[in-house]
Amino acid sequence: MFDFDTPVDRTGSDSHKWQKYAGRDILPMWVADMDFRSPPAVMEALQQRVEHGVFGYGRPDPALTDAVLRHLLETYGWEVSPEWIVWLPGLVTGINVTVRTVGEQGSAVVTHVPVYPPFLNAPALWQRELRTTPLIYDGRQWQMDWDQLQSVLGHRTRLYLLCNPQNPTGRVFTRRELTALAQICLEADLVVCADEIHCDLILTPEKRHIPFATLGPEVAARTITLMAPSKTFNVPGLGCAFAIISDSGLRHRFKQAMAGIVPHVNVLGFAAARAAYASGGPWLKALLEYLRANRDLTTQAINQMPGLHMGPVEGTYLAWIDTRSSSIEHPAPFFEAAGVGLSDGTGFGGPGFVRLNFGCNKGLLVEGLERMAVVMAGVG
């Protein structure tokens, strides 16, 4: 029913991903933006909205809110009240608003690294101190280091930034891990910002995404959950996301921090989100099967290349590749010279790594992996 194999030519479009290497023989496999057409239901909804012809200021209609609430209940067993939802023009906006909401100038924000770069950049923008603690690869998967986390908290820490499913490592944290993290945050009186934008992209069938706020009333009362249809249904350019905040006081402070600086969500973003959550299920099921095959292909190919290694990817469409066993000093430019554009791990707090986006047609993925294999064969 859905064709993920046929390439979509983005070379002459407004694609940020593809324009980066315009005119150069470099395959763009970097930013988290899939090369697939969005679900037919989304495209039909956008066409209908454009036909209307009037694009004034918009607000979410009740059908959109109902679709989101139904999705959360059916997928995660999470019963959310409509008033808990705060609409946003993007998840990065939500991260920055959260940092602005919690604590005060000079207070500290903690997160694990490697992690999505805005986690590392946002605290300084709002005069907060950033404290990081490493995720540890134990030979099987990436793990939180609980002792390290406890050691960096300190009395001035007010906020913990959680990324789950984890970008860039692809971990989907278990209930046991999340419960241990929740206990630490409760004891330290921290607010938790849970970036769960990849929650619908679980590639390992036995894994389940557990929204952090569902761990109990006390946890929910101090959690700001950030979600969006953008990664799941490949509509990031339409700018529609939302926060879920059950505590009325925290929600009020969040809205105050938004005031005057955060614009409305655009009407096409609302239309796409409604169609995606209401009717995108069959497309998403097919997408997950395709991404699992791409994940398996990528894992096998990378781990056969001397000097490279990647761990299991349980969620997302991103591979976190360790080059530190090779003689490569600067891996991102090294692979660009070989014709493959990857994200530099330094920006994630992981120097010596690169991130590869396998959310593309199989033909392009195979070509990219073959280019990497050729250049790695010549590395001493």
RAFEN-V414406 format. One record per residue. N is the residue number from 0. PSI is psi in whole degrees, 0 to 359 (* if undefined). OMEGA is omega as a letter, one per 20 degrees, with the letter a starting at -180 (* if undefined). Layout:
BEGIN
N:PSI:OMEGA + N:PSI:OMEGA
END
This chain:
BEGIN
0:330:a + 1:136:a + 2:108:r + 3:353:a + 4:325:a + 5:122:a + 6:143:r + 7:120:a + 8:110:r + 9:6:a + 10:327:a + 11:13:a + 12:188:r + 13:19:a + 14:119:r + 15:320:a + 16:314:a + 17:331:r + 18:334:a + 19:324:a + 20:27:a + 21:132:r + 22:4:a + 23:148:a + 24:68:r + 25:124:r + 26:121:a + 27:110:a + 28:43:a + 29:277:a + 30:151:a + 31:78:a + 32:112:a + 33:157:a + 34:13:a + 35:149:r + 36:146:r + 37:167:a + 38:144:r + 39:323:r + 40:324:r + 41:315:a + 42:322:r + 43:318:r + 44:321:r + 45:320:r + 46:318:r + 47:320:a + 48:321:r + 49:321:r + 50:331:r + 51:320:r + 52:352:r + 53:126:a + 54:59:r + 55:184:r + 56:139:a + 57:167:r + 58:152:a + 59:133:r + 60:163:a + 61:330:a + 62:325:r + 63:311:r + 64:317:r + 65:320:a + 66:319:r + 67:313:a + 68:320:r + 69:319:r + 70:314:a + 71:321:a + 72:314:a + 73:327:a + 74:321:a + 75:0:a + 76:27:a + 77:113:r + 78:110:a + 79:137:r + 80:145:a + 81:324:a + 82:348:r + 83:343:a + 84:131:r + 85:118:a + 86:143:a + 87:154:r + 88:4:r + 89:157:a + 90:323:r + 91:323:r + 92:317:a + 93:321:r + 94:313:a + 95:321:r + 96:321:r + 97:314:r + 98:320:r + 99:331:a + 100:320:a + 101:133:r + 102:202:a + 103:174:r + 104:131:a + 105:347:r + 106:169:a + 107:149:r + 108:134:a + 109:141:r + 110:164:r + 111:150:r + 112:148:j + 113:157:a + 114:162:r + 115:125:a + 116:323:r + 117:336:r + 118:324:a + 119:336:a + 120:328:a + 121:317:a + 122:316:a + 123:329:r + 124:335:a + 125:25:r + 126:40:r + 127:154:r + 128:132:r + 129:130:r + 130:134:a + 131:154:r + 132:140:a + 133:146:r + 134:141:a + 135:129:r + 136:119:a + 137:14:a + 138:345:r + 139:319:a + 140:168:r + 141:132:a + 142:151:r + 143:142:r + 144:101:a + 145:320:r + 146:317:r + 147:318:r + 148:313:r + 149:323:a + 150:336:a + 151:356:a + 152:293:r + 153:166:a + 154:344:a + 155:1:a + 156:131:a + 157:340:a + 158:137:r + 159:131:r + 160:117:a + 161:134:r + 162:111:a + 163:119:i + 164:145:a + 165:126:r + 166:114:k + 167:2:a + 168:341:a + 169:9:r + 170:144:r + 171:106:a + 172:144:a + 173:167:r + 174:321:a + 175:315:r + 176:314:a + 177:324:r + 178:319:r + 179:319:r + 180:318:r + 181:319:r + 182:318:r + 183:316:a + 184:324:r + 185:315:a + 186:328:a + 187:1:r + 188:49:a + 189:145:r + 190:143:r + 191:128:r + 192:113:a + 193:105:r + 194:106:a + 195:35:a + 196:335:r + 197:18:a + 198:333:a + 199:358:a + 200:62:r + 201:118:a + 202:336:r + 203:113:a + 204:325:a + 205:354:r + 206:150:r + 207:137:r + 208:133:r + 209:109:r + 210:131:a + 211:323:a + 212:349:a + 213:4:a + 214:354:r + 215:161:a + 216:319:r + 217:321:r + 218:314:a + 219:322:a + 220:344:a + 221:22:a + 222:134:r + 223:111:a + 224:131:r + 225:127:r + 226:168:r + 227:156:r + 228:357:a + 229:313:a + 230:315:a + 231:312:a + 232:11:r + 233:55:r + 234:39:a + 235:331:a + 236:353:a + 237:352:r + 238:66:r + 239:122:r + 240:178:r + 241:152:r + 242:146:r + 243:116:a + 244:106:a + 245:330:a + 246:123:a + 247:322:r + 248:316:r + 249:320:r + 250:321:r + 251:316:r + 252:323:r + 253:315:r + 254:324:r + 255:320:r + 256:335:r + 257:333:a + 258:128:r + 259:350:a + 260:343:a + 261:120:a + 262:169:r + 263:155:r + 264:141:a + 265:156:a + 266:330:r + 267:326:r + 268:317:r + 269:315:a + 270:317:r + 271:317:a + 272:317:r + 273:312:a + 274:321:a + 275:309:a + 276:330:a + 277:324:a + 278:4:a + 279:2:a + 280:310:a + 281:320:r + 282:317:a + 283:320:r + 284:316:r + 285:321:r + 286:315:a + 287:321:r + 288:319:a + 289:317:a + 290:325:r + 291:318:r + 292:319:r + 293:320:r + 294:313:a + 295:319:r + 296:316:a + 297:315:a + 298:312:a + 299:315:a + 300:313:a + 301:317:a + 302:354:r + 303:352:a + 304:126:a + 305:132:r + 306:353:r + 307:151:r + 308:142:r + 309:143:r + 310:181:r + 311:140:r + 312:108:a + 313:333:r + 314:168:a + 315:184:r + 316:40:a + 317:135:r + 318:130:a + 319:109:a + 320:125:a + 321:120:r + 322:5:a + 323:342:r + 324:354:r + 325:182:r + 326:12:a + 327:124:r + 328:320:a + 329:90:a + 330:321:a + 331:308:r + 332:330:r + 333:313:a + 334:330:r + 335:318:r + 336:336:r + 337:1:r + 338:21:r + 339:119:a + 340:112:a + 341:161:r + 342:134:r + 343:127:a + 344:341:a + 345:320:a + 346:342:r + 347:0:a + 348:23:a + 349:69:r + 350:144:a + 351:357:r + 352:161:r + 353:154:r + 354:130:a + 355:132:r + 356:112:r + 357:19:r + 358:66:a + 359:172:r + 360:152:a + 361:324:a + 362:316:r + 363:320:r + 364:314:r + 365:317:r + 366:317:r + 367:316:r + 368:323:r + 369:320:r + 370:319:r + 371:319:a + 372:319:r + 373:312:a + 374:326:r + 375:332:r + 376:337:r + 377:3:a + 378:130:a + 379:*:*
END
